């Protein structure tokens, strides 16, 4: 069969041939903003598509004002604290020890806690630019600091590249490579600005402030009693206004002076409590919406929450925390990549990660202790898996040699009576005790010490006092001990001779 001449190209499979012209069309980008009907292309500025900001005609500064709200600020602080409480470190992977140690030393010199806190603003505003301050340390070019800059100072161009908004320029300034990191939440090609979580709490917080204002006005109006003044017909307007001022002062001071032909009636604001609940329900709803948007649960604002629902709410919060941790790890790994490109010729590099410090299961630990005491032997692999230990954390030692059940020699197992008798005799010594005999022996010497004798006087009087010491009890104890020891030696010798 004569092969068909298909021109210049490449056989990707035995049956599929791709010409070079077709290959170029596959690698080229077709759907671009410059060719799209939705993009006008009047400038090199890509506007932020956030619907709240477009509706207000403002930038993300409006979101920064929301942080002054007590509930919003508390939720932000709690969300950041959840990530900062996580452990962080470097996974060496395939990197050489020299590279991994250098990256570890560089990160040890950086204020990681502050950098993480600043990066977490990306979840609030959608994106957070950070400027890298490079410096020469030894023979390496390393970041000596990473500083977060206000997000409203920056914008994106149609190529999704970050630009700095400078004075006198609407298009912004192109930034040099390896100078800025960008932490972004859910950034896409259509929206490189990311998704700001504060956009979800803007309207609930705004309505809450309005509802709180009306609630305060309602409380001032109906929280106190009504004072009704009565005047006879024909009273002039000037007298009526003067009387009203007196009643107003009466509410403040509880004292008023009125004509004898006028009267004052005080009525309680009954039946208005139900109306005030409308504002209270509005405030609780707005607080609940803010908690759901920032924490993923509203158990802290719902009075009907129970332990089961609160536990479920914490699980959702943990997932949001893990998402924030991934948002932090991505730009820091980009920083590690740039460090390796500048100093180690793009060698294999370690990776930055955050994880939760797991608590030791007390029930499992007690169970393992019981098993070991019962005679079970747990392997090092089990300990490392069950308690999240690392290589080198666990040093296994040989178990102590088991003592024989009978402490006597093997040849004496049939005749243990000698050992039993010896043990009984020694226990008898302990019952009578050497302590009483020694106390009786030293009693005269103790009396000299209590009398205030100096060490020299004590030594001088010791020779004269010795005849008065009662050593009878001590001598009796020592005689019995020697007798038992001699008897045990004779029996042992006789048994050895008989064998």
Secondary structure, 3 states (H helix, E strand, C coil): CCCCCCCCEEECCCCCEEEHHHHHHHHCCCCCHHHCCCCCCCCCCECCCCHHHHHHCCCCHHHHHHCCCHHHHHHHHHHHHHHHCCEEEEECCCCCHHHHHHHHHHHHHCCHHHHHHHHCHHHHHCEEEEEEEEEEECCEEEEEEEEECCHHHEEECCCCCEEECCCCCCCCEECCCCCEEEEECCCCCCCCCCCCHHHHCHHHHHHHHHHHHHHHHHHHHHCCCEEEEECCCCCCHHHHHHHHHHHHHHHHHCCCCCCCCCEEEEECCCCCHHHHHHHHHHHHHHHHHHHHHHHCCCCCCCCCCCHHHHHHHHHHHHHHHHHHHHHHHHHHHHHHHHHHHHHCCCCCCCEEEEECCCCCCHHHHHHHHHHHHCCCCCCHHHHHHHCCCCCCCCCCCCCCCCCCCCCCCHHHCCCCHHHHHHHHHHHHHHHHCHHHHHHHHHHHHHHHHHCCCCHHHHHHHHHHHHHHCCCHHHHHHHHHHHHHHHHHHHHHHHHHHHC
